[in-house]
Amino acid sequence: MVISFVITSCSFKKMAIESVADSLSTAGGSIVFTGEDDPQLVKDALPVLMKSLEALLDQTPNNPALCLTTGQIFVMYANAFVHTPASMLSDDDFELKDSQFRRAKKLYLRGYKYILRGIELKYPGMTSKLKKDASLSVLSGVQQEDTAYLYWAVAGWMGAYSTNALDFEVGVGVPIVLVMMNKALELNPAFGKGSIHSFYISYYGSLPVALGGGEEKARYHFKKALEYSNGLSVSAYVSLAASVAVKKQDVDEYTELLNKALTIDVDQDPANRLVNIIMQDKAKWLLDHKGDKFLLENEKGEEE
């Protein structure tokens, strides 16, 4: 009887853990955070959630959806609350800026590893195959429903790379994750209301044509990002301004794009309210620091 009770209790405990894990892994669970209008509240709450998710993963290590959610939260936190604020620090705060970039990199890669674990659970052996042959054929079996695994894995790896483009160890993995993003685009171009296209705006807009980038490609993805978001993607405007407009030294377009980003009503897209608020804060900062990216002249015709 005692043994039976213990076994039953363990079963109930496992069921409870899996129930919580599944609820946190659903879109509804994540909207609690992505739909928030108070970034500070989310910033304060996420670390507790991140550790709770890791604890749940210890209890349910073979739950791919939970791996995705855990990794996604780590990547989101790294980007919104560590990397982005650090990028806005003055160069005079070099030590703090550098330490925050290094922290962001660790968090990005931690999230990436969790998501990769989820991919391996769903598609055993796929990640090792990609290392040997970074081609779309390796990902031929991935289903549309798993687009999020590819997107967030790439977001984690490329986020880490963007903290230090001279990091060879991370840099060598870029071609592999780009194949994953290409597959994500092929599977579901509308994913995240144009999130994949927003990624490509920055990617192609920052790369020279000789390396596969270019303004034309960036603008194509800008158009698609706006199409899939019904014009409500703040990220699309900020990405095009920070890449193409800066590279062309077109201060008028830069200003126009960022001001357009600031006019977007974040309440029109409740599911993405948080990211739009954070990106609008970045747009304000970019406008305030316009002189750092362009050779401007004051009213007397003198360089600032």
N, C-alpha and C positions, 0 to 999 in steps of 0.2 A: 504493500500500500504506500509506504513512504517513498520507495523508488518510483512508483507510478506517479505520485504527486510531484516529485522532483522533475521527472521527465515532462509532465504536463506543464509545470511552471516554466521550464526552459523553452518549451514550444511556444507558450503564450508570450514569453519575453522576446523570442525571435520574431514572432508575428508582429509584435508591437514595434520593434526596431525597424522591421522591413516596411511597416505601414508609415512610420514617420519618415523613413528614407524616401519612400515613393512619393509622399506628399510634398517633400522638399524638392524633389526632382521634377515636379510638374511645372508647367508654365505659370499656373496660378500661384504657386509658391514663390516664384521669382518676381512676379509682378508686385508683391508686397514691398520689394525693395526698388525695382526699376520704375515703379509708378510713384515713388515718394517725391515730395516737393521740398524736402529739407535735407540737403546733402550731408550736413553735419550729423544729423540723427542717424543716417545710414553709415557714415564713417565710424561712429561710435559703436554701432550695433554689429557691424560685419565681423570684427575679430572674434567675438564670442560665437557667432554662427560658424565661422571658419573652423574653429577648434571643435565645435560640436559635430560638424560634418565629418571631420577627421576621426572623431571618436566613433561615430556611426559606421564609418568605413572599416574601422578595426573589427566591428561586430558583424558587418555584412560586406566582406571584401570582394565578393563576386557580383556586386550590383553595379552594372555599367552606367545606369542612369545617375546613380549617386556619385560615381566617379566624375561624370560630366558636370554635375551641379557643383561639386566641391572644387573642381578645377576652374570652372567658369567664375565662381565667386572670388577665387584667388586672383585670377587674371583681371577681373573687374576692379577689385580693390587696389591691385598694384597700379593699374592705369589711372583710375580716378583720384585716388587719395595718396599716392606716393610719387609716381612718375610725373604726372601732370603738374602738381604743385612744385615739384623739384625743378622742372623745366622753366618755371617762372621766377626762380630765384636769381638774384643778381650774380654775376661772375665774381663779385667781391666775396660772396659766400661760397667759395669754391669747395671747401672741405665739407660743408653741410650738403651742398649740391651733389658732390661726388658720393658721399655716404648714402644719400637717398636714392641715387641712381643705382648703386650697388644693391641696396635693399630691394628696390623695384625689380631688378633683374632676378634676384633669388625668388621673389614671390611669383613672378611670371613663370619661371621654370618649374616651380613647385606645382603651379596650376597645370602647366603643360603635361607634366608627368602623370598627374591624376587622370587627365583626359586621355592620354595615350594608353593608360591602363584600361580605361573603359573601351577604347577602340580594340585593344587586344582581346578583351573579354568577348566582344561581339565578332571580331574577325581575327582569330588566332594566327599569329605569324606574319600579319600584314606589315607591321612596322619594321621588322627585320628585312622583309622583302624590299621595302622602299629604300632602305639603306644601300641595297645592292643594285636596285634598278628604280631610280626616281622617275617613273613614268605613269601615265594615266592608266595603262593596262593593269598595273598592280592593284589599282583601286576599282577595277571594273565591277566587283561584287558589292560595293557599298551602295546601300539603298538611300533613297531621298530622305526617308525619315531620320537618317543619321547625319544629315548635313551639319547639324550643330556640333557634332564631335569634330568634324574637319575644321569648321570655322574657328571654334574656340581654341583648338590645338594650335592653329596657325597664329591666332591672336596672341597666345602665350609666348610662342617662340619668337615671333617678329617683335613683340613688345620687348623681350629680353635683348634682342639684337639692336633695337633702337636706342637702348641705354648706352651702348658702346659699339659703334659700327666697326671698331678695330679689333673686336674680340673674335679671334680666328676660330676658336672652339665653337662658338655659336654661329659664326658666319658660314661655316662649311655645311650647316644644316639648312640654310635658307633655300637652296634649290629643292630640297625634299619637301619642305612645308609649302612652297609655292605650288607644287604639284597637287597637294592636298586642297589648296584654295581653288585651283583651277577646277578640280573635281567638284568642289562645293558649288561653284558657279554653274557648272554643267548640270548638276542635280537639281538645284533650286535657286535660280537667279533672283527670285523675290525674297529670299531668306532675310529675316530680320528687317523687313521693309527697306531693303536696299543696302544692308550692312556690308555685304560682300563688295558691292560697287563702291562704297565709301572707302573701303580698304584699298581698292585699286586706284582711286583718285590720288591718294598719297603716294602709292607705290610707283605708278607710271609718271606721275607729275614730278617726282623727285629724281627719277632715273634719266640719264641722257638717252637720246635716240639710239646711239651706238650700242647701248646695253639693253635695248628692248623697251625703253620708256618713251616718253614724249607727250607733248601737250594734247595732241589729237586723241590719244587713247584715254588720257585723264579726263578730258571733256566729255568723251562718250560715256564714261562711267559716272560722271557727275550728272549727266542727263538722266541716266537710268536710275541713279540713287534718288533723284527728285521724283521720278515717275513712280517708283515703288513706294515712296514715303508720302505721296500726295503733296510734295513740296514742303514737308515738315521736318526734313533732316537737317538739323543745325550742323551736324558733322560734315555733310557734303560741302556746304558753303565754306566752313573753316578749313577743310582739307584742300580745296581748290585754291583758296587764298594763300595758305601757308606753303603750298608747293608751286603751282604754275605761276601765280601772280608774282610771287617773290622772285622766282627764277627769271621771269621776264622783266623784272623791275617795273612792273605796271602798278604803281601806287594807287591809281584811280580805281582799277578793278579790285585790287586788294581791299580798299576802303568800302567799295560798293558791296562786295560779297559779305564782308563782316557785318556791315550795317544791316544787310538783308537777313543774316543769321539772327541778329538781335530783334528783328521784328516778328519772328515766328512765335506764335502763341503756344507755349509748351503744354497747355491744357488741352489742346486739340488732339494730342497723341498721348493719352494717359499712360500707356504701357511703356513709353520711352521718355517719360517726363524727366526722370533723374538725369539721364545722359544728356538730354537737351539743355537742361539747366547748367550742368557742368560745362558743356561746350559753349554755352553763351557766356559763361564767366571767362572762358579762354578767349573767346572772340573779343570781349572787352579788353582783356590784357593785351592781346595782339594789336588792337587799335591804339592803346595807350603807349605801346612800345614800337610804334611804326618806325620811328627814327633808328631803331636798331637794325632794321632790315632794308631800309631804303636810304639813298642819298637825297635828303630833303633840303629845301631852301626856305629860309624865313622870308618875311615880307620885304626885307631890304635886299633880297637876292643873294644873301650870304649863306653859306652852308651851315647847317645846324651842328 
